[in-house]
């Protein structure tokens, strides 16, 4: 049984940093940080902060066992779902290159769960395995270290896809749209660096400073790390209510307030951006209807525009009341991968993604999140993120955009670079 006790946190920024540094010493760890977006006008009801460190139990094989694993332990779980989990749900396959090499999914039950809730900090521990004295020892071990790499090495990024190749693929996708294979497809490209010795802790700190986001995450799985500044929620379950908030539609920020305001107005009124968002909203409605009570899927907000540090985004909010015959795992199976990262129709789009992308997505456009003992959960969309295989020294990040009949290849390429800008700044990278 997990018991929560209050802890005193005088300096939240420093405490978060201490927890991050503690991750160096564990095989499994997840940090989920809402970066105070709840108090800054962002209408998404994000988490405040949750971190799970050390593992008591774990599962990374046979997704069909996940629900029984959760029922058996009746505890909090943290972990991830990779994009290629789709192959377990549909007649699909993936054969593209994968240099990060994560399992299809992974969840663990943490020894210690630290969270901020309604302004209060608390820590949860298994009373059958640990005592309050063990909690005290853990809290003393969470400290800053002097030997963390702070200097950024020179990073030479390579694009898997040249500018000309990108334009060619977009034209081919639009041919598929023209003959009715798909209406919209999310096409992504990879940037990578090799033989790189870098501190993922430092990368996460810098990315959080450059691009704070409501669904940020740091995830460690042995020698693989996710550094994530996501603005997007995939799916949340609270009681029998589901909520999904797909992002489709992007415009850049500008230091000139008049230009910045004009970029917002463009996003609000653009036929192309709105059509992208509405198509994916319809897809999400259809996915949620598979596990919802009849007539209980609702669009709470259509094409709302929200501003983040690097970009303006168009976000819709769709809710559903779950049918009691479906479980929390059923909700994931019905909706994963998220429509904003695939296209419509979803299965047709995923087949074309496999055909035209040259990198296996893995955790990119997958999800990181938590599941409560009651089967409630909250998962993000892994975008605006870096993945690092420390053993190989391989660093990767992907960016993409929605290709529709109205898309202009050059502008879509520019949108990809806008989305990559925060990561480029963090890496001080040259392409």
C-alpha positions in Angstrom: 0.0 0.0 0.0 1.3 3.4 -1.0 1.2 6.1 1.7 1.8 9.8 0.9 3.3 12.2 3.4 3.9 16.0 3.1 7.5 17.2 2.4 8.9 20.7 2.8 10.2 22.3 -0.4 11.5 25.8 0.1 13.0 26.3 -3.4 11.0 24.5 -6.0 13.4 25.1 -8.9 16.3 23.8 -6.9 14.4 20.7 -5.7 13.3 19.8 -9.2 17.0 20.1 -10.2 18.0 17.8 -7.4 15.5 15.2 -8.5 16.8 15.5 -12.1 20.3 14.9 -10.9 19.2 11.9 -8.8 18.1 10.3 -12.1 21.8 9.7 -12.9 21.8 6.9 -10.3 18.7 5.0 -11.3 17.8 2.6 -14.1 14.3 3.9 -14.5 12.9 7.3 -13.8 10.3 9.7 -15.1 9.7 13.4 -14.5 6.5 15.1 -15.7 6.4 18.9 -15.3 3.5 21.2 -16.1 5.7 24.3 -15.7 3.0 26.3 -14.0 0.9 26.5 -17.1 -2.2 26.0 -15.0 -1.7 29.5 -13.5 -0.8 31.2 -16.8 -4.0 31.0 -18.7 -3.5 27.7 -20.6 -6.8 25.9 -20.5 -5.7 22.3 -20.2 -5.8 21.4 -16.5 -2.3 20.0 -16.6 -0.5 18.2 -13.9 1.7 20.3 -11.6 4.6 17.9 -11.2 5.1 14.2 -10.8 8.3 12.2 -10.6 8.8 8.5 -10.1 12.3 7.2 -9.2 13.7 3.7 -8.7 11.6 0.7 -9.7 9.8 -1.9 -7.6 8.3 -3.7 -10.6 8.3 -3.2 -14.3 6.8 -4.5 -17.5 8.0 -4.1 -21.1 6.7 -7.1 -23.0 3.2 -8.2 -24.2 1.0 -5.1 -24.0 -2.0 -7.4 -23.4 -0.6 -8.1 -19.9 -0.5 -4.4 -18.9 -4.0 -4.3 -17.4 -3.4 -7.4 -15.3 0.0 -6.1 -14.2 -1.7 -2.9 -13.0 -4.5 -4.7 -11.3 -2.0 -7.1 -9.6 0.0 -4.2 -8.0 -2.8 -1.7 -7.6 -0.3 1.2 -7.6 0.9 4.2 -9.5 2.7 3.4 -12.8 4.8 5.7 -15.0 6.2 4.9 -18.4 5.9 5.3 -22.1 4.2 4.1 -25.3 6.2 4.2 -28.5 4.6 5.1 -31.8 5.3 1.6 -33.2 3.0 0.1 -30.6 0.5 0.7 -33.4 1.7 -2.6 -34.9 0.1 -4.4 -32.0 -3.3 -2.8 -32.6 -3.5 -2.8 -36.4 -2.1 -4.9 -39.3 0.9 -2.7 -39.6 4.7 -3.1 -39.4 7.9 -1.0 -39.2 11.2 -1.7 -40.8 12.9 1.7 -40.9 16.2 2.4 -39.1 16.1 2.7 -35.3 19.2 4.0 -33.5 17.6 4.6 -30.1 16.3 1.1 -29.6 13.6 1.3 -27.0 11.0 -1.4 -26.3 7.5 -0.9 -27.7 6.3 0.2 -24.3 7.6 0.3 -20.7 5.9 0.9 -17.3 7.3 0.7 -13.8 6.0 1.1 -10.3 8.3 3.5 -8.6 9.8 3.1 -5.2 9.3 6.8 -4.5 6.6 9.0 -6.1 7.0 12.7 -5.6 4.3 15.1 -6.7 3.1 18.6 -6.3 -0.7 18.9 -5.9 -2.7 22.0 -5.2 0.4 23.8 -4.1 1.6 21.1 -1.7 4.5 18.7 -2.1 4.3 15.1 -1.0 6.1 11.8 -1.4 4.5 8.4 -1.7 6.2 5.1 -0.6 5.2 1.5 -0.3 4.6 0.9 3.4 5.3 -2.8 2.9 8.8 -2.1 1.6 9.9 1.3 3.1 9.4 3.3 6.2 9.4 7.1 6.9 13.0 6.7 7.9 13.8 5.3 4.4 12.0 8.4 3.0 14.2 10.6 5.1 17.3 8.8 3.8 16.1 9.2 0.2 15.4 12.9 0.7 18.9 13.4 2.0 20.3 11.6 -1.0 18.5 13.9 -3.4 21.2 16.6 -3.8 23.1 18.6 -6.3 26.3 17.3 -7.7 29.4 19.2 -8.8 30.5 16.8 -11.6 27.6 17.3 -14.0 28.7 18.4 -17.4 27.7 22.0 -18.0 29.7 22.9 -21.2 27.9 22.1 -24.4 30.1 20.1 -26.8 30.1 21.1 -30.5 27.1 19.4 -32.1 27.0 18.8 -35.8 23.5 17.8 -36.8 22.8 15.8 -39.9 19.4 15.7 -41.6 18.1 12.3 -42.8 16.2 14.1 -45.5 17.5 16.9 -47.7 15.4 20.0 -48.6 14.9 18.7 -52.1 13.9 15.2 -50.9 11.5 16.8 -48.5 9.7 18.7 -51.2 9.6 15.6 -53.5 8.0 13.5 -50.7 5.4 16.2 -50.0 4.5 16.3 -53.7 4.1 12.5 -53.6 1.9 12.7 -50.5 -0.3 15.3 -52.2 -0.7 12.9 -55.1 -2.1 10.3 -52.6 -4.4 13.0 -51.3 -5.5 13.8 -54.8 -6.5 10.2 -55.6 -8.3 9.8 -52.2 -5.8 7.5 -50.3 -5.7 10.0 -47.4 -7.1 13.5 -46.6 -4.2 14.5 -44.4 -0.8 12.9 -43.4 1.7 13.9 -40.8 5.1 13.7 -42.4 8.2 13.8 -40.1 12.0 14.1 -40.7 14.9 13.3 -38.4 18.0 15.3 -37.4 20.7 13.5 -35.6 24.3 13.6 -34.3 26.7 10.7 -33.7 29.5 9.9 -31.4 28.2 12.6 -29.0 29.2 12.6 -25.3 26.6 14.9 -23.7 24.7 15.3 -20.4 21.0 14.7 -20.9 20.4 16.3 -17.6 21.9 19.5 -18.8 20.0 19.3 -22.1 16.7 19.0 -20.2 17.5 22.0 -18.0 18.4 24.1 -21.0 15.3 23.0 -23.0 13.1 23.8 -20.0 14.5 27.3 -19.9 14.3 27.9 -23.6 10.9 26.3 -24.2 8.9 25.7 -21.0 5.8 23.6 -21.9 2.7 22.2 -20.1 3.6 18.5 -20.8 7.4 18.5 -20.4 9.0 15.2 -19.5 12.4 13.7 -18.7 12.5 9.9 -19.0 15.4 7.6 -18.3 15.4 3.9 -19.4 18.8 2.4 -18.7 21.2 4.2 -21.1 18.4 5.8 -23.2 16.9 9.2 -22.3 14.0 11.4 -23.5 14.3 15.1 -23.2 10.8 16.5 -23.9 9.2 20.0 -24.1 5.8 19.0 -25.4 2.8 21.4 -25.5 0.4 18.6 -26.4 -1.8 16.2 -24.4 -2.6 12.9 -26.0 -5.3 11.6 -23.6 -6.4 12.1 -20.0 -8.8 9.9 -18.0 -10.4 11.1 -14.8 -13.2 8.9 -13.5 -15.2 8.0 -16.6 -14.3 11.2 -18.5 -11.7 11.2 -21.3 -10.2 14.3 -22.7 -7.9 14.7 -25.8 -6.3 17.9 -27.0 -4.8 17.5 -30.5 -2.6 20.3 -31.9 -2.8 21.1 -35.5 -1.9 24.5 -36.8 1.3 26.4 -36.1 2.7 29.9 -36.6 6.0 31.4 -35.3 6.5 33.8 -32.4 8.2 37.2 -33.1 9.9 39.7 -30.8 8.0 42.5 -32.6 4.6 42.5 -30.8 2.8 43.7 -33.9 4.2 40.9 -36.1 3.5 38.4 -33.3 -0.1 39.5 -33.1 -0.4 39.2 -36.9 0.9 35.7 -36.6 -1.9 34.9 -34.2 -4.5 36.4 -36.5 -3.1 34.4 -39.4 -3.5 31.2 -37.4 -7.1 32.0 -36.3 -8.2 32.8 -39.8 -6.2 30.5 -42.0 -8.4 28.1 -44.0 -5.5 25.6 -44.3 -4.7 25.6 -40.6 -8.3 25.3 -39.5 -9.0 22.5 -42.0 -6.0 20.5 -40.7 -7.3 20.9 -37.1 -10.9 20.1 -37.9 -10.0 16.9 -39.8 -8.0 15.7 -36.8 -10.7 16.7 -34.4 -13.2 14.5 -36.4 -10.7 11.7 -36.2 -10.3 12.0 -32.5 -14.1 12.1 -32.1 -14.4 8.9 -34.0 -11.6 7.2 -32.0 -13.2 8.2 -28.7 -16.6 7.0 -29.8 -15.3 3.4 -29.8 -15.2 3.5 -26.0 -17.7 6.2 -25.2 -21.4 6.0 -24.3 -23.6 6.7 -27.3 -23.9 10.4 -27.9 -21.4 11.3 -25.2 -18.5 12.6 -27.3 -18.3 16.4 -27.3 -16.1 19.1 -28.8 -15.4 21.4 -25.9 -13.4 23.9 -27.9 -12.6 24.0 -31.6 -9.5 25.6 -33.0 -8.5 27.6 -29.9 -5.2 29.5 -30.4 -2.6 29.4 -27.6 0.8 31.0 -27.3 4.0 29.2 -26.2 7.6 30.5 -25.9 8.5 29.4 -29.4 5.3 29.1 -31.4 1.5 29.8 -31.5 -0.6 26.6 -31.7 -4.1 25.8 -32.6 -5.6 23.3 -30.1 -9.0 21.6 -30.0 -10.4 19.9 -26.9 -12.6 16.8 -27.2 -14.2 15.0 -24.3 -16.1 11.7 -23.9 -17.9 9.8 -21.2 -16.6 6.3 -21.2 -18.9 3.3 -21.4 -18.5 1.3 -18.2 -17.8 -1.9 -20.1 -14.5 -0.5 -21.3 -11.3 -0.3 -19.3 -8.6 2.3 -19.3 -6.4 0.1 -21.5 -9.3 0.0 -24.0 -9.2 3.8 -24.2 -5.6 3.7 -25.2 -6.1 0.9 -27.7 -8.9 2.8 -29.4 -7.0 6.1 -29.7 -3.3 5.3 -30.0 -1.3 6.6 -31.8 -2.8 10.1 -31.5 -4.4 11.4 -34.7 -2.4 14.6 -34.7 0.7 12.6 -35.4 -0.8 10.3 -38.0 -3.4 11.7 -40.3 -6.8 10.7 -41.7 -7.9 8.0 -42.3 -5.6 6.9 -39.6 -4.5 3.4 -40.8 -4.0 4.6 -44.4 -1.9 7.5 -43.2 0.2 5.2 -41.0 0.9 2.9 -44.0 2.1 5.9 -46.0 4.2 7.2 -43.1 6.0 3.9 -43.1 6.5 4.2 -46.9 7.8 7.8 -47.0 9.6 8.3 -43.7 13.1 6.9 -43.4 13.5 6.7 -39.6 11.5 4.5 -37.2 9.7 7.0 -35.0 10.1 5.0 -31.8 9.2 7.1 -28.8 8.8 10.2 -31.0 5.1 10.8 -31.5 4.5 8.2 -28.8 3.6 9.2 -25.3 4.9 9.5 -21.7 2.7 9.6 -18.7 1.3 8.0 -15.5 -1.5 5.7 -14.4 -3.1 5.9 -10.9 -4.2 2.9 -8.8 -7.8 3.7 -9.9 -6.9 3.5 -13.6 -6.9 7.3 -14.2 -4.1 8.5 -16.4 -2.6 11.5 -18.2 -0.3 11.1 -21.3 1.5 13.7 -23.4 2.4 13.6 -27.1 6.2 13.2 -27.5 7.1 16.1 -29.8 9.6 19.0 -29.5 11.9 16.3 -28.0 15.3 14.8 -28.1 16.2 11.1 -27.7 19.7 10.0 -26.7 21.3 6.6 -26.7 24.3 7.2 -24.4 26.0 3.9 -25.3 26.1 4.8 -29.0 26.5 8.5 -28.4 23.5 9.0 -30.8 21.2 12.0 -30.4 18.0 12.3 -32.4 15.1 14.6 -32.8 12.3 14.7 -35.3 9.9 17.4 -36.5 6.9 17.2 -38.8 3.8 18.9 -40.1 0.4 18.0 -41.5 0.3 17.6 -45.3 -3.0 18.5 -46.9 -4.1 19.4 -50.4 -3.6 23.0 -49.6 -0.1 22.5 -48.2 2.8 24.4 -49.8 6.0 22.2 -49.6 8.3 25.2 -48.9 6.1 26.5 -46.1 5.8 23.1 -44.6 9.6 22.8 -44.5 9.8 26.2 -42.9 7.2 25.1 -40.3 9.4 22.1 -39.4 12.4 24.4 -38.9 10.3 26.6 -36.6 9.3 23.6 -34.5 13.0 22.6 -34.3 14.2 26.1 -33.3 14.1 25.5 -29.5 16.1 22.3 -29.8 18.6 24.0 -32.2 19.1 26.8 -29.6 19.7 24.3 -26.8 22.3 22.4 -28.9 24.0 25.5 -30.4 23.9 23.2 -33.4 25.1 23.6 -36.9 23.4 21.7 -39.7 
